[in-house]
Amino acid sequence: MKMPSPPEMSSELETTACVRELLQSASTLTLATVDDSGRPHATPLFFFPRQDLTLCWLSDAGSGHSIHLRARPQVSVAIYPAVERWEQIRGVQMEGDVREVIDARERRAILAGYRRRFGLGAALAAAIAQATLYVFRPSWIRYLDNSRGFGYKAELMLRS
């Protein structure tokens, strides 16, 4: 079967809008880190996207990926919905760096959005208070959308 060729790349504004929409519609990312011996490690995490395309999540400070982040904050992220056919594949791949949120005001603001997004009430308040909050700042984003043609992709460079 001959695959259709991908169309022209979209504009940066269109790509950014598509990425924002996908981030708002998804709930889980796959975080790729590297351990001390260079072995890759992938972790699924709930995330909260912000308007500037940064992504926020909560994790236990003792988890493997959190330990990796302290030593090597450069990571990759993938976000995509589950689909049944190749024509429906759509997602983002990102590279960038992660930092722990230590400023109390910033933490409160991010957690308010995180709680709203996932409907987290008092039941998880103690766990959230103990968790480490991270912010991922992408430097590169690739948007994929096979509904536009097999292999369609558009890339954004956000900082050097």
SVG drawing of the C-alpha trace seen along z (x, -y; Angstrom):
<svg xmlns="http://www.w3.org/2000/svg" viewBox="-13 -34 40 36">
<polyline fill="none" stroke="black" stroke-width="0.4" points="0.0,0.0 1.4,-3.4 1.3,-5.9 0.2,-9.4 3.0,-12.0 2.9,-14.6 1.6,-18.1 3.6,-21.2 4.6,-22.1 2.2,-24.4 3.1,-27.9 4.6,-28.3 1.4,-29.9 -0.7,-27.0 1.7,-24.4 1.7,-26.1 -2.1,-26.2 -2.2,-22.5 0.3,-21.7 -1.7,-23.7 -4.9,-21.9 -3.3,-18.5 -1.7,-19.4 -5.1,-20.5 -6.9,-17.4 -4.3,-14.9 -3.7,-14.0 -0.7,-11.8 2.9,-12.3 5.7,-9.9 8.9,-11.3 12.2,-9.9 15.2,-10.2 18.6,-8.6 20.1,-6.9 23.7,-7.1 24.8,-4.3 23.2,-5.8 20.2,-3.5 16.9,-5.1 13.9,-5.2 10.3,-6.1 7.6,-7.1 3.9,-7.9 2.8,-11.0 -0.3,-13.2 0.6,-16.7 -0.7,-20.2 0.1,-22.3 0.5,-26.1 -0.1,-28.6 3.7,-29.0 3.9,-25.3 5.6,-24.4 4.4,-21.2 4.0,-20.6 3.7,-17.4 4.0,-16.0 6.3,-13.1 7.8,-11.5 11.3,-12.8 12.5,-9.3 11.2,-7.9 13.7,-6.8 12.9,-9.6 13.1,-12.2 16.5,-11.0 17.6,-11.1 16.2,-14.6 18.4,-15.9 21.5,-14.6 20.4,-15.3 17.6,-17.7 17.6,-17.4 14.8,-15.1 12.4,-14.1 8.7,-14.0 6.0,-12.3 2.3,-13.0 -0.3,-11.2 -3.8,-9.9 -4.6,-6.2 -5.8,-5.4 -6.8,-2.4 -5.6,-3.4 -2.3,-4.9 -4.3,-7.8 -5.3,-8.8 -1.8,-9.1 -1.2,-12.5 1.1,-13.6 4.1,-15.7 7.7,-14.9 9.6,-17.4 13.1,-18.0 14.0,-20.4 14.9,-20.7 13.2,-20.3 13.4,-22.2 11.8,-21.7 9.4,-24.4 10.6,-25.7 8.9,-29.2 5.8,-28.9 3.7,-31.4 4.5,-29.6 3.8,-26.3 0.3,-27.4 -0.6,-28.8 0.5,-25.7 -1.2,-23.4 -4.5,-25.3 -4.5,-24.6 -3.4,-21.0 -6.2,-20.4 -8.8,-21.9 -7.7,-19.9 -7.8,-16.6 -10.6,-17.3 -8.4,-16.6 -10.0,-17.6 -9.1,-17.1 -8.6,-13.3 -5.1,-13.8 -4.1,-17.0 -1.6,-15.2 0.1,-13.4 0.2,-16.6 1.7,-18.5 4.5,-15.9 5.1,-15.6 7.8,-17.4 6.4,-19.7 8.3,-19.9 8.2,-22.2 9.4,-21.1 10.5,-23.8 10.7,-22.6 13.4,-23.9 12.2,-21.8 8.8,-20.4 7.8,-18.1 4.1,-17.9 3.0,-14.8 -0.4,-14.3 -1.0,-11.5 -4.5,-12.8 -2.7,-15.4 -0.8,-12.7 1.5,-9.8 4.6,-11.1 3.3,-14.7 5.4,-16.7 6.2,-20.3 8.9,-21.5 9.2,-24.4 12.5,-25.7 11.7,-27.6 15.1,-28.6 18.7,-28.0"/>
</svg>
